[in-house]
């Protein structure tokens, strides 16, 4: 049985970037809904007792959709922290960004532009390829880097329920502001793994 992972921060910890009501609805309704639905779908199937990663890499819709949404939502929440100004990565991750011939500001603007231009309801990811290089990747719906053999380092959730209560149609503002909540220590750790 899959359980809803505990929220790694208080529901008001992301204020004023992400409001408490959005966190409560996104976590308590949307994320919980995927957990509930997956637990309805897997009993009696070959996926019963499997990890989310095993389910994601070997299932089809609708089981895949719910499993991937649980993992994507968990990843997103685990990379967030209370807002911090000048939230710039350090060390090897910053070196990998420079290897792409990006300054941090150019890199950040490229991720924001990708998130704003992500037409589908999905996510924009910073991923590490098997050769250690970085890419910006857009996915739609339940798509995730795991199915593409890429390591997720950070994501911006651009599904409307992630930001619409606070930002309405101002996706640019949301995609810009969310950087203050990215836990750069966590992203650096993921890059080093």
C-alpha positions in Angstrom: 0.0 0.0 0.0 1.3 3.4 -1.0 1.0 6.2 1.6 1.1 10.0 1.2 4.6 11.1 2.1 4.7 13.6 4.9 4.9 17.2 3.9 8.5 18.3 4.6 7.5 21.8 5.8 4.6 23.6 7.5 1.8 24.5 5.2 2.6 28.2 5.6 6.4 27.8 5.2 6.4 28.9 1.6 4.6 32.2 2.2 4.4 34.6 0.5 5.7 32.8 -2.6 3.1 29.9 -2.4 0.2 30.6 -0.1 -1.1 28.2 2.6 -4.3 27.4 0.8 -2.5 26.3 -2.3 -0.2 24.1 -0.3 -3.2 22.5 1.5 -5.2 21.9 -1.6 -2.2 20.7 -3.7 -1.0 18.3 -1.0 -4.2 17.3 0.8 -6.5 17.0 -2.2 -4.5 16.5 -5.4 -1.5 14.5 -4.1 -3.7 12.5 -1.7 -6.1 11.8 -4.6 -3.3 10.1 -6.6 -2.4 8.0 -3.6 -6.0 7.0 -3.1 -6.6 6.1 -6.7 -3.3 4.1 -7.1 -4.3 2.1 -4.0 -7.6 1.3 -5.7 -6.0 0.2 -8.9 -3.0 -2.0 -7.9 -4.6 -4.8 -5.7 -4.6 -8.0 -7.7 -2.2 -6.7 -10.3 1.5 -7.5 -10.9 2.2 -4.1 -9.3 0.9 -4.9 -5.9 3.7 -4.5 -3.4 6.0 -2.8 -5.9 7.8 0.5 -5.3 6.7 3.6 -7.1 9.8 3.5 -9.3 9.0 -0.1 -10.3 5.4 0.7 -11.1 6.4 3.8 -13.1 8.9 2.0 -15.3 6.7 -1.0 -16.1 3.1 0.1 -16.0 0.7 1.8 -18.4 -2.1 4.3 -17.9 -4.0 4.7 -15.5 -1.7 3.0 -13.0 1.4 4.8 -14.5 -0.4 8.1 -14.3 -1.2 7.9 -10.6 2.2 6.4 -9.6 4.1 9.0 -11.6 2.0 11.9 -10.2 2.7 10.7 -6.6 6.4 10.6 -7.3 6.4 14.0 -9.2 4.5 15.7 -6.5 6.7 14.2 -3.8 9.9 15.3 -5.7 8.5 18.9 -6.1 7.7 19.2 -2.4 11.0 17.7 -1.2 12.9 20.4 -3.1 11.1 23.3 -1.6 12.0 25.4 1.5 11.0 28.7 3.1 11.9 31.5 0.7 15.5 32.7 0.5 17.0 35.6 -1.5 20.0 35.0 -3.8 19.3 31.3 -3.8 22.2 30.3 -6.1 23.7 26.7 -6.3 27.3 26.2 -5.4 30.1 23.8 -6.2 29.9 21.0 -8.9 26.3 22.0 -9.9 27.4 25.5 -10.6 30.4 24.2 -12.6 28.0 22.0 -14.7 25.8 25.0 -15.4 28.9 26.9 -16.5 29.9 23.9 -18.7 26.7 24.5 -20.7 28.1 28.1 -21.3 25.4 29.5 -19.0 25.8 32.0 -16.3 23.5 31.2 -13.4 21.2 34.1 -14.5 21.1 32.8 -18.1 20.4 29.3 -16.8 17.7 30.5 -14.5 16.0 32.6 -17.3 16.2 29.5 -19.6 14.4 27.4 -17.0 11.8 30.1 -16.4 11.2 30.5 -20.2 10.8 26.8 -20.6 8.3 26.6 -17.7 6.3 29.6 -19.1 6.3 28.0 -22.5 5.4 24.5 -21.4 2.0 24.4 -23.2 0.8 21.3 -21.5 -0.2 20.8 -17.9 3.1 19.4 -16.6 6.5 20.2 -15.2 9.8 21.8 -16.3 12.8 19.9 -15.0 16.5 20.4 -14.7 17.9 16.9 -15.4 21.3 15.3 -15.3 22.1 13.0 -18.2 24.0 9.8 -17.8 27.2 11.6 -19.0 26.8 14.2 -16.2 25.7 17.0 -18.4 22.6 19.1 -17.7 19.4 19.6 -19.7 16.1 21.4 -19.3 13.2 19.2 -20.0 9.5 19.8 -20.3 7.0 17.0 -19.6 3.3 16.9 -19.8 0.7 15.3 -17.6 2.4 12.6 -15.5 5.7 12.5 -17.6 8.8 12.2 -15.6 12.6 12.0 -16.2 12.7 8.5 -14.7 11.1 7.0 -17.8 13.8 8.7 -20.0 16.8 7.5 -17.9 17.5 11.0 -16.7 18.1 12.1 -13.1 15.8 14.8 -11.9 17.5 17.6 -10.0 14.7 20.2 -9.7 11.3 20.8 -11.1 8.8 23.7 -11.5 5.3 22.4 -11.4 3.3 24.3 -14.0 0.1 22.4 -13.5 -2.4 25.2 -12.6 -3.4 23.8 -9.2 0.3 24.4 -8.2 -0.1 28.2 -8.4 -3.4 29.4 -9.8 -5.1 30.4 -6.5 -2.3 32.9 -5.8 -1.0 33.8 -9.3 -4.1 33.2 -11.5 -2.7 33.4 -15.1 0.6 35.0 -14.1 2.7 32.0 -14.8 5.8 34.1 -15.4 5.6 35.6 -11.9 5.1 32.2 -10.3 8.0 30.6 -12.3 10.2 33.5 -11.3 9.3 33.6 -7.7 9.4 29.8 -7.1 13.3 30.1 -7.3 13.3 31.7 -3.9 11.8 28.4 -2.5 14.1 25.9 -4.3 16.3 24.2 -1.7 19.7 24.6 -3.5 21.4 22.3 -0.9 19.0 19.5 -1.9 19.6 20.1 -5.7 23.3 20.1 -5.1 23.0 16.8 -3.2 21.0 15.2 -6.0 23.5 16.4 -8.6 26.3 14.7 -6.6 24.6 11.3 -6.4 
